[in-house]
Structures are given as C-alpha cells and as structure tokens.
Amino acid sequence: MKTLFEALRTALARDERAVLCTIVASSGSSPRGEGAKMAVFADGTATGTIGGGAVERKSQEYALTLLHSGGASLVHAFRLSPNEVQDIGMICGGNVTVAFQVLDAAALPVLDAIVEALTRCDEDVWLITPVQEGLSWSLGLYDASHGLRFADALSMEDLRPMLLSRGVLRKEAPSFYVEPLVQAGVVYLFGGGHVGKALCPVLSQVGFRVVLYDDRPQAAVPEHFPQAVRIVLGDYRHIFDHITITDRDYVVIMTPGHQSDFELLAQVLTTPASYVGCIGSKHKVAATREKLAGLGFSEADMDRVHSPIGLPIGGETPEEIAISIAAEMIAHRSGKF
C-alpha cells in the first residue's frame, strides 16, 4: 500500500496526473475484495492490483480514458451474469464495483499525509474515498490526532459509524467508501535467526509492521531486516525495559533456546497481546506448558499460545515455515482462526 501511494506522489510531484482505482464493493467469488487498489499512470503503466484478468485490464482502459478526456472520476460496476463471466474473463464469477479518481498535483498534501501515516503506524487511520461520478479528487483521512482532514463533503456525524476495522460503503449521498488505512499495532518478532529473516519480509508484504527483538548484537542488525520498522537489542529476561505490548500487538517467539522462549512467554502472557505464537516441537510445547503451570499460569493462559506456530502445511525450510506462520497470522487478523 505504501509503495502505491509513494508512486502516486512521485508522479504528481512531476506535475503528471494519475488515476487511483479502488474496489468499493464486491460479492461472490471476485478475486480481490473491497479496498484493493491500483494506480494507473498517463504512460499506461500501473502499480498495485485489483485482481488481474479482464476486470483489471478494462479498469486500466477506463482510467486512461479518464486521463485523456480530462474527466475527474468514474464509478463502474462489473456485474456479471453467468453468461457474462466468461466474456469478461472472471472465471471465478462475482460482482465488483470500482471507483476511479483522477489525481493531480493538488492532491499532494493528502498523499503526503497518507504516506506519513503509513510510515508512522502508531494509531488507527481511516482513508475516505468518494464514490461519485464527475467529482474532483477529494480523498480524506481521519485519525484521533488530526480529526477529519481533506474530505470537506463528509461530516463527523456521517463518518463516525463508519470507523470500523473493515471497509464500509456509504451508498446514500454523498457516497463514500471508508476503510482502515493503518491499524495500530505491530508484530514483535523475538529471534533473528533463519526463520525470522524469512518471516520479516513476508509479514511486511501482507501489511504487518515488524519490530525485531534479539539479544545478540550479531543478529539485531538493521541491514538483515530492512523491512522492520524497528530493531531492538535487549535482554530477553527484561523485555519491558524496551517495549510495551498492547492488545493490538502480535508476538512471535523463535529464539535459539528453549529457556529464552520460556522466559519470553512468561512475560508475554501477562500482556493483552492479540496473538502469541511460539516455534517448537510438540515435546517442547508440553515441557514449556509444564514450566508455565509451575509459575501459576492457567490452562486458559497457556491456550493463548499458538504452538507449534503456523498452519500445518508440511513445510520444512525457513521460507516454508515463514509462509505457514504468516498464513496463521492473517487468519487471526481476519477473524477466521
């Protein structure tokens, strides 16, 4: 997401125009859901995806037509009856509504604010996209620190019930699509070994912000984790000297030793962390539970821990294990697991 908005900002800073395409409604088996985005530039290139196939290709055509005709915005619904599915190339079926918004240099302040919010990552931020044909650009933002910005046509009274953890389309006029741009919370990744190095970029690609924590100077190296938002070199026995874990945060424990994993769990289970996962065999899990019980942790406390961590996909390499962990965390985030 950040890459897309940075690309838009770069193009607009060159006094070029571009189109932001956003799926604002979908049903059935459409390949991408609400909130998927693609930026289309005047030279015909595009960044991001709204699902590929003919719908994406036709959307690129609509976007270029808008740019060349001097239009401002468009809303198009790809509503597929059974006989239309094959014609449009969406063999999986489904209906998709795409909002197209032409952006020019006047949109640079809101794009700066979007990129800054995606970089800061310290509070919930919602993005507001108008869903109205012929309307000049009017992307908006809302967060508690700044309030409602840039979207003058929408009142806080209208916006407040739409500030949810999922995208919401307001159909009555003025029509807007409101979605979470940034959801506060990070992944505290304890252990910068082989799996940690494989996991960090995977999590970054799917919208998690990673803080790498390790007690080894040779492991807590920023160059090894370019996608991490922060690197912490600290004692595993005293993590709260360096971090605070909230109910919005995820914890992944994969240190080189059983003792350090245990010491971390004994601290993490005193926090309201949304997700706690720990790598290890079933034998290790049983031994760790016994030690935690000896410290007074209940069965319910220990049942919070996803261990062995990750979905059982049969992977063995660090990269495969990383994918299984990321998949489990995505399922947890979406409420599917």
ZIFENUR-V993539 format. One record per backbone hydrogen bond with DSSP energy under -0.5 kcal/mol. NH is the residue of the N-H (numbers start at 1). CO is the residue of the C=O. If there is no record, write none. Layout:
nh-><NH,NH>
co-><CO,CO>
This chain:
nh-><5,6,7,8,9,10,11,12,13,14,14,15,16,18,19,20,21,21,22,23,24,24,25,27,30,35,36,38,39,40,41,42,44,47,49,56,57,58,59,60,61,62,63,64,65,66,67,68,69,70,71,74,76,78,78,79,80,81,84,85,86,87,88,89,90,91,93,95,96,97,98,99,100,101,102,103,107,108,111,112,113,114,115,116,117,118,119,120,121,125,126,127,128,129,129,131,134,135,140,141,142,143,144,147,149,151,152,154,159,160,161,162,163,164,168,170,170,171,176,177,178,178,179,181,181,182,184,185,187,188,188,189,189,190,190,191,191,197,198,199,200,201,202,203,204,205,206,206,207,208,210,211,212,212,213,214,217,219,220,221,222,224,225,225,228,229,230,232,234,234,238,239,241,242,243,246,249,250,251,252,253,254,254,261,262,263,264,265,266,267,267,268,269,270,271,274,274,275,276,277,278,279,285,286,287,288,289,290,291,292,293,294,295,295,296,297,302,303,304,304,305,306,307,309,311,313,321,322,323,324,325,326,327,328,329,330,331,332,333,334,335,336,337>
co-><1,2,3,4,5,6,7,8,9,10,11,12,11,103,40,101,19,38,99,36,22,97,97,95,27,23,33,21,47,19,45,17,41,39,37,52,53,54,55,56,57,58,59,60,61,62,63,64,65,66,66,100,98,76,96,77,78,79,81,81,82,83,84,85,85,89,90,27,78,25,76,22,74,20,72,18,104,105,107,108,109,110,111,112,113,114,115,116,117,182,142,179,140,127,177,175,73,132,128,149,126,147,124,143,141,149,150,151,155,156,157,159,160,162,178,168,176,169,170,129,168,176,127,125,179,125,182,121,209,186,250,187,211,188,252,189,213,193,194,195,196,197,198,199,200,201,202,203,204,203,208,187,210,230,189,232,215,216,216,219,220,221,221,222,225,210,210,212,214,232,235,236,238,239,239,244,246,186,275,188,277,190,252,257,258,259,260,261,262,263,264,264,265,267,268,246,249,249,304,251,306,253,281,282,283,284,285,286,287,288,289,290,291,292,293,292,298,299,300,301,302,276,305,278,324,311,317,318,319,320,321,322,323,324,325,326,327,328,329,330,332,331,331>
